[in-house]
Amino acid sequence: MKSIRPTATAGFTIVEPVILMVMLLIVSAGTSVLVDSINRSSLNTRREIKLSEDIESDIAAIRSVADRLTCCSGTCVVATMSATTGLATFPSIDSGTATSSCATNNPRSSAFFFPTRDNISTTAPISPSTSAREPDAVTDFCANNTTTSPVMTPLLTAVNALPNPLAAQNINRVVSIQPNKVLRVIYQETVPATRDLRLISIVPPMANFCT
């Protein structure tokens, strides 16, 4: 005669709470991973936004420097501007210096860039040109399209002197002169590996007056 096993009449067996606990742990672990992933994604997004903003701000600063490159004196320089008047601080004809070859110190005028007259007091050749006449010398400068261009070298020096606001984010700013009066700026991430983030080419207004 077979014995009849009693059936559970109420409540849980010990196995069921264990299974429930395991399921809760699995759900909890999955939720933690999901939340952690969302947080990391949010942090990365905020970092990318800030990085993009900082790069754009730095590009604007470099363009501002490029806008001030002028060769109107017969020597190419990045002009210092007055915060009060918005005019260059070098002497010019319209600022009362009669012997100056710079017709104006106003960067909104085309005469701000190229010599419009010869300074008769200049008798020695204007290096690296063989001419003592400012317009001729600058024409010689403009004909040099190499990476040692007399027109572009002062701009390269001035841009390299700007502080790099991206250094704390492990971003290098690599600046170089390219042929045809182009300033190339590359933003390179160095951590965890070196990779180019942005490349821009800037042609200063002065280049438009090179014939």
ZIWOWO-V419505 format. One record per backbone hydrogen bond with DSSP energy under -0.5 kcal/mol. CO is the residue of the C=O (numbers start at 1). NH is the residue of the N-H. If there is no record, write none. Layout:
co:CO nh:NH
co:CO nh:NH
This chain:
co:3 nh:5
co:13 nh:16
co:13 nh:17
co:14 nh:18
co:15 nh:19
co:16 nh:20
co:17 nh:21
co:18 nh:22
co:19 nh:23
co:20 nh:24
co:21 nh:25
co:22 nh:26
co:23 nh:27
co:24 nh:28
co:25 nh:29
co:26 nh:30
co:27 nh:31
co:28 nh:32
co:29 nh:33
co:30 nh:34
co:31 nh:35
co:32 nh:36
co:33 nh:37
co:34 nh:38
co:35 nh:39
co:36 nh:40
co:37 nh:41
co:38 nh:42
co:39 nh:43
co:40 nh:44
co:41 nh:45
co:42 nh:46
co:43 nh:47
co:44 nh:48
co:45 nh:49
co:46 nh:50
co:47 nh:51
co:48 nh:52
co:49 nh:53
co:50 nh:54
co:51 nh:55
co:52 nh:56
co:53 nh:57
co:54 nh:58
co:55 nh:59
co:56 nh:60
co:57 nh:61
co:58 nh:62
co:59 nh:63
co:60 nh:64
co:61 nh:65
co:62 nh:66
co:63 nh:67
co:64 nh:68
co:65 nh:68
co:66 nh:69
co:68 nh:79
co:70 nh:77
co:71 nh:74
co:75 nh:73
co:77 nh:70
co:77 nh:79
co:80 nh:89
co:82 nh:86
co:87 nh:82
co:92 nh:95
co:92 nh:97
co:93 nh:96
co:96 nh:98
co:97 nh:100
co:101 nh:103
co:101 nh:116
co:101 nh:117
co:102 nh:93
co:103 nh:94
co:105 nh:88
co:105 nh:107
co:106 nh:109
co:109 nh:112
co:110 nh:113
co:110 nh:114
co:111 nh:103
co:111 nh:104
co:112 nh:72
co:113 nh:71
co:118 nh:120
co:119 nh:122
co:121 nh:123
co:125 nh:127
co:126 nh:129
co:131 nh:126
co:132 nh:134
co:133 nh:137
co:134 nh:138
co:135 nh:139
co:136 nh:140
co:137 nh:141
co:138 nh:142
co:139 nh:143
co:140 nh:144
co:141 nh:144
co:143 nh:145
co:146 nh:149
co:149 nh:153
co:152 nh:156
co:153 nh:157
co:154 nh:158
co:155 nh:159
co:156 nh:160
co:157 nh:161
co:159 nh:162
co:163 nh:165
co:164 nh:167
co:166 nh:169
co:166 nh:171
co:167 nh:170
co:170 nh:172
co:170 nh:190
co:170 nh:191
co:172 nh:174
co:172 nh:188
co:173 nh:175
co:174 nh:186
co:176 nh:184
co:178 nh:182
co:182 nh:178
co:182 nh:184
co:183 nh:202
co:184 nh:176
co:185 nh:200
co:186 nh:174
co:186 nh:188
co:187 nh:197
co:187 nh:198
co:188 nh:172
co:189 nh:195
co:195 nh:189
co:198 nh:187
co:200 nh:185
co:202 nh:183
co:202 nh:204
co:204 nh:207
co:204 nh:208
co:205 nh:208
co:206 nh:209
co:207 nh:210
co:209 nh:211
